[in-house]
């Protein structure tokens, strides 16, 4: 039995240590919701600030407009289709090249140079400037004398329709001059001529923004390209359909649309120009070559005519002789070729017959280019394979081995066959050679006695033919390229023309308000989370029960009194049907569950710190018990900070301190209250050693004497969180009660109750939660005061007076 008790005690102590270490490690949804409800005003303020910021952002942020166009690439050459001329512009990578061209800065610069962007016009407001692209009520003609002026703001202020002032700052120096419209105005850096188009608009604009309403900027093309280029976007939409989307973003919607449309137009022109330029260069080369070829052809023709005249050659005879001479030359060339082949074959045949080792690679090199290379090469290949096989076999066997001899035999057979083949080929070559010699002899008779004239004539004729063919080829190419240029057209289709945007893409009103609302929501959640994490007050009996794992008894709650608490702090006699009175009745009933043994009882109340309502609970609990016919006395042992005398509006010249030092008699210190059956003893003068007085034997004597006179002795002890004076009396009490105050007492105060229960072994310790705002249950945060013996009477006991006051007062 003893062992079981020890084991149980150890288990309880381990649970106690676990509770201490995990005291604040759980998320409480109810508390989180309650804090969120309390933070609604801050949340509303965050959202109002966020929406106000969003409105200001939308009001003063420059809107961005976007225009886009879709191009479909399809380059065709109609002349090529009709005349079947070769297409010299085919390119499989045309789509990729088109995308890169449209993205290039060089092409973008070409586009911008053809738009009216040399001078930018602006109207200046309080917080932002608007570009007046093609909408400015005046125009400026400028002659730049010093490039340094480019990029500077030149302000124009009109005094009337014909006069005004121009001023600008350059290099820290201010320049200002009066001007007349349509007249040249000269500065050091620039000459200007200003023309008014719509003076009424100028006047209305200047009235809005007072002065310096308009200014213009002389743009540098390179600077404006660098500034606008990041806003250009070119992307491939569909590779199969060959479609490209070109889009551009700018603060001016008209300008964005013009740039996109100019890009699509310039791409078509640029594509045609580029291909036309290439063809023109080819034609220029052909024209140059035609002149040279024509001169050569003419020279060749003149040389033939001169030769015929000098040698008195007839045209028909000349032609026949030229033909015979040409045929004779062909025969001679063929005889020489056959003679060469005959010599090669004889050399190969001799090599095969005399050489023991056959160099097949050398023989193949000798046969290369001859008519019989294929026939003899196959036999040489067979011999070569046998030689390789023989060399491999010699690594494993001697030359006298049967396998080696067999290979040698095969080689000899192949050599014999090849020798016979070469002999047959030699015979064929010799026959052809003899036949050609005989044929050549027949043509020799028809040739003139002056063969050197005929040979020269043939040479001149061949040179003429070459020049004639070259000249004809150039004429054909010239015609082909001319037709290609004539039929070339870029049929790129603009599937979607850029329109002037009517609404900006940025800032987007809906998105802006959503983003700012999300920021406000995050700030609100951050505030709630911060307040939740920093929340360290006890708010419900649930918290006490959870953190003590229900080891501490719960007597009940005392609702927050919504009206002014009188100085006496005794409320139950003034509002006997109030919610507060019913709460004390419930506590009085619950005391019976702690101890129902007959006889006088000692009730000891304490708290952690001052201000938790310990004295308030002691006085009203004593009053509600006195109402039941019991004789009750209150002892004020909080001698460092006595308050019982204030609660009953009594003198404190003598009391517990004087009683414990035997200065006064018990009967002299007892005072009667206005409530029948309720007496009290004040703390008396503040002693220097209250702890020693409380634990003195005299205290025991006083309690024993009072038990003979009263049914209930209620002791108002000092807070145990500050001093240890009250622990001795708590241990002796029949009803030790610990007071917490809702939304005032810290959560770590629960650890003191836990220590009193586990370390001081006060097992009958119970808790009262004071100052509970019972209306809070309507917010969904349950205070958990219905434990079967807790308070559960509802609102039916509120009297009319308690419903009026809403001002919270501090209870002590």
Secondary structure, DSSP 8 states (H G I E B T S, - for coil): -HHHHHHHHHHHHHHHHHHHHTTT-S--HHHHHHHHHHTHHHHHHHHHHHHHHHHHHHHHS--BEEEEEEEE--EEEHHHHHH----TT--TTHHHHHHHHHH-HHHHHHHHHTSS-SEEEEEE-SS-EEE-TTT-SEEEEEEES-GGGTT-EEEEEESSSSEEEEEEEETTEEEEEEEETTSEEE-SSEEEEEEES-HHHHHHHHHHH-S--EEEEE--HHHHHHHHHTTEEEEEEETTTTEEEEEEEES-HHHHHHHHHHHHHHHHHHHHHHHHHHHHHHHHHHHHHHHHHHHHHHHHHHHHHHHHHHHT--HHHHHHHHHHHHHHHHHHHHHHHHHHHHHHHHHHHHHHHH-SS--HHHHHHHHTTSTTHHHHHHHHHHHHHHHHHHHHHHTTS-TTSHHHHHHHHHHHHHHHHHHHHHHHHHHHHHHHHHHHHHHHHHHHTTS-S-HHHHHHHHHHHHHHHHHHHHHHHHHHHHHHHHHHHHHEEE--EEEE-----SS-SBS-HHHHHHHHHHHHHHHHHHHHHHHHHH--B---HHHHHHHHTT-SEEEEEEE---S---TT---TTT-TTSHHHHHHHHHHHHHHHH---SS-EEEEEEESSTTSSHHHHHHHHHHHHHHTT--EEEEE--TTS--HHHHTT---SSSHHHHHTTSS-HHHH-EE-SSTTEEEE---S--S-HHHHHTSHHHHHHHHHHHHH-SEEEEE---TTT-STTHHHHHH-SEEEEEEETTTSBTTHHHHHHHHHHTS--TT-EEEEEEE-GGGGGGT------SSSS---TTTT--GGGGT--------
